[in-house]
Amino acid sequence: MSAIKVFRPKRSWSASPATLLPTAMLVRLFGLHWNLTVVLDGEPAGKIGIEQVKVFEVEPGEHRLLIRLLMLRRSKQLRLSLNEDEERQFICGTNVIGWPTLREASPQDGPGIPGTPG
């Protein structure tokens, strides 16, 4: 069995008041939550909050991975191939304008991901 590990770090930037006011109104009006949805092979696999790590056990082979926010906003889809007992790590979050981002973790990211030796 192979694994895909997705980590969502705490953001290191802040948004402007012009962005926060309409966003706060939407949150209050619709009761929105800001968890991102992990979509694995076209199916929602789970939600991930800030400073959370999610591990998805998958069969070896080809897989597609993306992050979704509010059904309309999606990160670029990543295609990956996993061998038997291989684990791949990814970092997700949102950019300054609130668009979901997803990238493979680099060796420098390893010590920042909980549960990763480093």
Buried (B, 14 or more C-beta within 10 A) or exposed (E): EBBBBBBBBEEEEEEEEEEEEEBEEEEEEEEEEEBBBBBBEEEEBBEBEEEBBBEBEBEEEEBEBBBBBBEEBBBEEBEBEBEEEBEBBBBBBBEEEEEBEBEEBEEEBEEEBEEBEE
